[in-house]
Amino acid sequence: RPSLMANKGGKAAESKQDRAGITDRSASENSFPAGADPSLVWKKLFKERQKNKMLQFEVRRLNNSLELFKKALKQKSDEIESKNKVINKLMEEKTCIQASQDIDEDN
């Protein structure tokens, strides 16, 4: 892809590097490093793509598990909070009952 630069007249012009055949990439998309076997490079690329797909699958699986555990944690936390409220209410009632019994014993 030749990069275009605007000249003074507003027209697009190729950069000096593009005219000389030099681009930002050291090699074109279809070339391989010097001395590299193209079939070996493609095999390695294929293997890396497979690994990448497997890792992406693993990430999705772990994210799904994380969401399930978050939901379970929220449910347990809500359950504990509800039980704490019941315990606090019972403790208040017991305290009130004991206080009224103490008053009755004093009379």
C-alpha positions in Angstrom: 0.0 0.0 0.0 1.8 3.1 -1.1 1.5 5.9 1.4 0.3 9.1 -0.1 1.4 12.6 0.9 -0.2 15.8 -0.1 2.0 18.2 -2.0 1.6 22.0 -2.2 -0.9 21.8 -5.0 -3.2 19.6 -2.9 -2.5 16.5 -5.1 -1.5 13.2 -3.5 2.0 12.1 -4.2 3.9 8.9 -3.4 6.6 9.2 -0.7 10.2 8.7 -1.7 10.3 5.4 0.2 7.3 4.0 -1.7 8.8 5.1 -5.1 12.0 3.3 -4.1 10.0 0.1 -3.2 10.8 0.5 0.5 7.8 0.2 2.9 7.3 0.1 6.7 7.4 -3.7 6.4 10.7 -5.4 5.9 9.1 -8.1 3.8 5.9 -8.2 1.7 3.0 -10.3 3.0 3.9 -13.2 0.7 7.7 -13.4 1.3 9.5 -15.2 4.1 12.7 -14.6 6.0 15.9 -15.5 4.0 16.6 -19.2 4.2 13.2 -20.1 5.6 11.2 -23.0 4.2 7.8 -21.5 3.2 6.0 -24.8 4.0 7.6 -24.9 7.4 6.6 -21.2 8.0 3.0 -21.9 7.0 2.9 -25.0 9.3 4.1 -22.9 12.2 1.6 -20.2 11.4 -1.2 -22.8 11.3 -0.1 -24.3 14.6 0.0 -20.8 16.2 -3.5 -20.1 14.9 -4.7 -23.4 16.4 -3.1 -22.5 19.7 -4.7 -19.1 19.5 -8.1 -20.5 18.9 -7.7 -23.0 21.8 -6.6 -20.2 24.1 -9.6 -18.1 23.0 -11.9 -21.0 23.7 -10.3 -21.4 27.1 -10.7 -17.7 27.9 -14.4 -17.9 27.0 -14.8 -21.0 29.2 -13.1 -19.4 32.1 -15.1 -16.2 31.7 -18.3 -18.3 31.8 -17.2 -20.1 34.9 -16.3 -16.8 36.5 -19.8 -15.5 35.8 -21.4 -18.6 37.3 -19.2 -18.3 40.5 -20.0 -14.6 40.8 -23.7 -15.4 40.7 -23.3 -18.1 43.3 -21.3 -15.8 45.5 -23.9 -13.1 45.2 -26.7 -15.6 46.2 -24.7 -16.8 49.2 -23.9 -13.3 50.3 -27.6 -12.3 50.1 -28.5 -15.5 52.1 -25.9 -14.6 54.8 -27.1 -11.0 55.0 -30.7 -12.2 55.3 -29.7 -14.7 58.1 -27.7 -11.9 59.9 -30.9 -9.7 59.9 -32.9 -12.5 61.4 -30.2 -13.1 64.1 -30.0 -9.4 64.9 -33.8 -9.2 65.2 -33.9 -12.3 67.5 -31.2 -10.8 69.6 -33.1 -7.6 70.0 -36.3 -9.5 70.9 -34.4 -11.6 73.5 -32.8 -8.4 74.9 -36.2 -6.8 75.2 -37.7 -9.8 76.8 -34.9 -10.1 79.4 -35.1 -6.4 80.2 -38.9 -6.7 80.8 -38.3 -9.8 83.0 -35.7 -7.9 85.0 -38.2 -5.0 85.5 -40.9 -7.5 86.6 -38.5 -9.1 89.1 -37.6 -5.7 90.6 -41.2 -5.0 91.2 
